[in-house]
Amino acid sequence: MKHRVTAQVDIGVIKQNYNYIKKLVGNSRVMAVVKADAYGHGAEKIAKSLEAIGCNDFAVACLSEAQELREYGIKGNILILGPTDTAFIGEVIEGNFIQTVDSLEYASAIAKKGKVRVHVKVDTGMSRLGIYCHSNADVKASADSIAEIADNESLKIEGIFTHFADSDGESKDFTANQFGIFSALLDELDSRGISVGLRHCCNSAATLRYPEMHLDMVRAGIILYGLMPSESVSDSSILPAMKLSARVCAVHELKKGDCVSYGCTYKAERDTRIAVISIGYADGFSRVYSGKELISINGKRFATVGKICMDMCMVDIGLEFDCSVRDEAVIFESSADIEALASAMGSINYEILCSLKNRVRLKYINE
């Protein structure tokens, strides 16, 4: 039992999801978002597999993630979504990366370092990063800033984008307003003869829900890995690509009254057996799951008993259930399983995938 915890990733499913998204958006390009180690799926394998079937655009969160992709041999365009410290812009240039610029001041600062490929980010309502443009009244000032960026010979504008704040929400009003403002800005720039390259605004939810907003490119994140951004979004053609499992590493008997784990929070109400599972919070299986029915062994679901430990957790399997050391304990293998984990944590499916730690073995199938 060499590997305690295994995340099995179906590369065939990832490719299928990508090809489906590609078909869905027609002539628009698909940018694969592979930040956070491809949402826990392993950026090296995912990016290489997608590049092999024609993906030429990738997005990451920061410079170090972009550099890793180049080290893996990725030749395509790599957009750094977050700001890079101006002290390291030379490395952005050296790696031939595309840097997001979110203000005239930042654009001017990085231009002093050399010739930089950039995408301009516009804040149309997310209030996070971007040139402020929250209403039509802001369009002219925003266009003025972008015009100055475009006039800087050290900056090569290859794209412009915004990020939707509520495209996975029940109401479509906020997204429609953001898109309207972004469109007005694009029209203003066009009227001034300012070339801004690829126009993109759709995240995963908007890619599925708003085909009229696909523009030149969409950014596929969570849907690439087979999960929906929220309950308001659905598409049965998108399939989950990961299965997370651990192993039963011990089975032993308890007598009535025996306590389990730290703090003695669980006491056996009868003679029973405990199965010890080789996953804990250091693997990404949070202590908040203590006492919740989230683990399946040989087709039956069990609740953990006692507090979840750093490397292990325990389930009460009773006296009759057929269970042995090395049996597989499935944490999730479907979108419903992942949603159950997210609900138990009071979070979202994104966090479940991104919580997996580096000692969890990634195993790839159907490459």
Secondary structure, DSSP 8 states (H G I E B T S, - for coil): ---SEEEEEEHHHHHHHHHHHHHHHTTSEEEEE-HHHHHTT-HHHHHHHHHHTT--EEEESSHHHHHHHHHTT--SEEEE-S---GGGHHHHHHTT-EEEE-SHHHHHHHHTTS-EEEEEEEESS--SSSEE--SGGGHHHHHHHHHHHHH-TTEEEEEEEE--SSTTSS--HHHHHHHHHHHHHHHHHHHTT----EEEEE-HHHHHH-GGG-TTEEEE-GGGGT--SSTT---TT----EEEEEEEEEEEEE-TT-EESGGG-EE-SSSEEEEEES--GGGT--GGGTT-EEEEETTEEEEB-S---SS-EEEE-TTTS---TT-EEEEESSHHHHHHHHHHHTS-HHHHHHT--TTSEEEEE--
